[in-house]
Amino acid sequence: MQYVAIKNIIIEQIAAGLLAPRQKLPSERQLAESFNTTRVTLREALSLLEAEGAIYREDRRGWFITPPALRYYVGSQQPFHKLAQQQDRQTEVRLVRVSRQMADKSIAHMATLPPFTDVQCIERVRCLEGRPVAYVLSYLHHPKVLGWKTVSVKQSLTEQLRETFSVTHQVHDYQVNVGALSGERAQHLHATVGTPALVVTRQYRDEQQAFVRADIEYWRHDAIIVCGEAQ
């Protein structure tokens, strides 16, 4: 099948170093002409490459070669920026909004909260080498943090909660699911609606096993390799 052959040629060029990480591919029209094929066939090849994590698409900008994936230890207590630095990656965190809102059904169930309980919601975007790769929603339930507005992007939430509020907590459990980007999440990650995503949910509790925080992270699926450590 022609689209498989096209996919294999692009993979070979990446492996040979002819196409570098974050390099922009020619337009779909140009690629179709180069391979002497139709746009439909070409898009099948590009969709396969995207599913395999070899390329990614930015909305209204085109297709790019995917950088190496970050090894992401989902059960680790280590902050994102320190984990990335150990792998010689450059990070940036952008604050989207901070708000106080009523806990939805999933958060209320996770934290065993009574109806109509407020939580503090912090929304951030994580970047690697300037590329937005994850949209993170953090829901906090602790009397000290309701109404917290002065959230910094220079430190992790774990560090800020410990140093500002003397609230210590650790990852209690986590799960990883396959999803897709939509709405504002897709927009902030420069992705088209429906782009594949890995959804990582982590729950944090204090020493008394009381719920403190839940993070729901929507990652571009090519940006990380999910890892765990043997106990």
DACORCOR-V53069 format. One record per run of one state. SS is the DSSP state (a for helix, b for strand, c for the rest). FROM is the first residue (numbers start at 1). TO is the last residue. If there is no record, write none. Layout:
ss from to
SS FROM TO
SS FROM TO
//
This chain:
ss from to
c 1 1
a 2 15
c 16 23
b 24 24
c 25 27
a 28 34
c 35 38
a 39 51
c 52 54
b 55 58
c 59 61
b 62 65
c 66 69
b 70 73
c 74 79
a 80 86
c 87 90
b 91 102
c 103 104
a 105 111
c 112 117
b 118 128
c 129 130
b 131 140
c 141 156
a 157 165
c 166 169
b 170 180
c 181 182
a 183 188
c 189 195
b 196 205
c 206 210
b 211 220
c 221 223
b 224 227
c 228 231
//
